[in-house]
Amino acid sequence: MHPFHRNLLQSRRNFLATSASGIGTVALASMLRDEGLLAADADPNPLAPKPPHFAPKAKACICIYLEGAPSQLDLFDPKPLLNKMHGEKLPESFTKNVRFAFIQKEGARVLGSPRKFTRHGQCGMELSDFVPHLGSVADDVCLVRSMHTEAFNHHPGQLMMNCGVPNFGRPSMGSWLNYGLGSESKNLPGYVVLTAGRGTSGGATSWGSGFLPTTFAGVLFRNQGEPVLNLNNPDGLTDDLQAKTIEALRDLNRERHAQIKDPEINSRVAAYELAFRMQSAAPELIDVKSGETKQTLDMYGVGREDNPIQGAHRGGGKGQYHSFATNCLLARRMIERGVRFVNLYHASWDHHSNLDKELHFNSAMADQPVAALIKDLKQRGLLDSTLVLWLSEFGRTPLGENRGGSTNVTGRDHHPFAFSIWMAGGGVKGGQVIGKTDEFGWNIAEEPIHINDLHATILQLFGMDHLKLTYRFQGRDFRLTDVAGKVVPKVLA
């Protein structure tokens, strides 16, 4: 039940609390204490740190989300048979009753891959020649080749991966973690979003708080200029006057909250006060050139020029290599300052055509800074407590896309039945590959892992039981894993 509506039903409880010298209150407090439900001094800050259900391995998360769906067959899941069968039809049993986004079944043919896969690290993980830097940290990576989902179009798929269901109005992963655990940062939001590229089709629905109070929503940062739009004071407004304004608003809002108990009022108070503190903390955060050594900047590729690949245009225009590298470095700086969850979004990896050139451009953009992020976290002693995720909404088909019956097939369609993601740090057992797809990369042959299973496992790493992390809304207890999900023990170190 929403706290506002609960407050309307308090008349009998208020009578007990105020009559007979407060006997009702004493009795209620005794019962709540016996049940372990009495909060001694509730912190009015909704993002105050809270204890997990059990001892956590991870304390923070950096989620790298590559919108559009990178081709797992060209990066993470080698299938030599596709090259042998290039241009041939798949057996009808594979495509019968399958709904595609764009492929025309009648003329669909297998599309091979020109990529070369080699083994990396002591674990011998096979990775594409498009991600050589990632190969240098293979022993820290847990590669999952057996992810699957029900969504086969982008926006529902993004909602599914970020929010646990392909529907609007649900909280995102970062929102759930901040709701359950709070944030250790005093001067920055608990959940920060950084973007690069063309912008995701899902937009803010991928990092919203849904029916949770808006305090838990992701806050969109920029990696240059004013960190958050309208964060700076207008001309003529001094810091002292700003502080007095915030204090007055806080007092008025708390009086109103005492009357109607709407949690959005506390969210509003917290937002005003956080914005005031951010005015000094945020500019220092994004000033990476003053705060980092040249060696660190070069390792991430900050200031790097885009790879001049002729014909590649879906990565988001000029300056993406620098922008994405800066976001990776900023993510580490945010984690150091107590931010609980950082989302890095980049679009687009939706390569229906021109796959080889477009994927080359994007992979060269992401490979170096992502590997640098893992190395940097590790050398600073932060990787053990920081979970790094590489995610997208689904994968790509072994079939080439022949939209409109085209014979010029140079890309792949959406494929929800089997795709790859990876994880590192934060209690994950690195240096392993989980799951296996069939020889075409069409279906999962071993250890299928659903998105809700992934979410349950992520919460487990943070010391949270996914069955117990709930929020009552419209008469039902909701959770990130909805009505499904099971922890994958093999992921855990």
GIBELGI-V838557 format. One record per backbone hydrogen bond with DSSP energy under -0.5 kcal/mol. CO is the residue of the C=O (numbers start at 1). NH is the residue of the N-H. If there is no record, write none. Layout:
CO,NH
CO,NH
This chain:
2,5
2,6
3,7
4,8
5,9
6,9
7,10
10,14
11,15
12,16
13,17
14,18
15,19
16,24
16,25
19,22
19,23
19,24
20,23
22,26
23,27
24,28
25,29
26,30
27,31
28,32
29,33
30,34
31,35
32,37
32,38
33,36
37,39
38,40
44,46
45,48
47,183
60,387
61,63
61,342
62,64
62,389
63,65
63,344
64,66
64,391
65,67
65,346
66,69
67,348
67,349
70,72
71,74
71,75
72,75
72,76
72,77
75,128
79,82
79,83
80,83
80,84
81,85
83,86
85,88
88,110
91,94
91,95
92,96
95,98
98,100
103,105
104,107
104,108
105,108
109,400
110,87
110,112
115,117
116,129
118,127
120,124
120,125
121,124
125,120
125,127
127,118
128,131
131,135
132,136
133,136
134,137
135,138
137,140
137,141
138,141
138,431
140,425
141,143
141,431
141,432
142,144
142,423
143,145
143,434
144,421
146,449
147,419
148,451
153,157
154,158
155,159
156,160
157,161
158,162
159,163
159,164
159,165
160,164
162,173
167,170
169,211
172,176
173,177
174,178
175,179
176,180
177,181
178,182
181,50
190,340
190,341
191,219
192,343
193,221
194,345
196,199
196,347
202,205
203,206
204,207
204,208
207,218
208,172
209,212
213,216
214,217
218,220
219,193
219,221
221,195
227,222
228,231
234,237
236,238
238,242
239,243
240,244
241,245
242,246
243,247
244,248
245,249
246,250
247,251
248,252
249,253
250,254
251,255
252,256
253,257
254,258
255,259
256,259
256,260
257,261
261,263
262,265
262,266
263,267
264,268
265,269
266,270
267,271
268,272
269,273
270,274
271,275
272,276
273,277
274,278
275,279
277,280
277,281
278,282
280,284
281,285
282,286
283,287
284,287
286,288
287,291
288,292
293,297
294,298
295,299
296,300
297,301
297,302
301,304
307,309
308,310
309,312
311,313
313,316
317,320
319,323
320,324
321,325
322,326
323,327
324,328
325,329
326,330
327,331
328,332
329,333
330,334
331,335
332,336
333,337
334,337
334,339
335,338
338,184
338,185
340,61
341,192
342,63
343,194
343,345
344,65
345,196
346,67
347,198
349,351
350,352
351,412
354,358
355,359
356,360
357,361
358,362
359,363
360,364
361,365
362,366
363,367
364,368
365,369
366,370
367,371
368,372
369,373
370,374
371,375
372,376
373,377
374,378
375,379
376,380
377,382
377,383
378,381
382,385
382,386
383,386
383,426
385,59
385,60
385,387
386,388
387,62
388,424
389,64
390,422
391,66
395,415
398,111
399,413
402,405
403,406
407,409
408,410
410,355
411,401
413,397
415,395
416,149
419,147
421,144
422,390
423,142
424,388
425,428
427,493
428,430
432,143
434,145
434,146
436,445
436,446
438,441
443,438
446,436
449,148
450,453
450,454
451,455
452,456
453,457
454,458
455,459
456,460
457,461
458,462
459,464
460,463
461,57
461,58
463,53
463,54
464,466
465,468
465,469
468,470
471,478
473,476
476,473
476,478
478,471
479,482
481,484
487,489
488,491
488,492
489,492
491,429
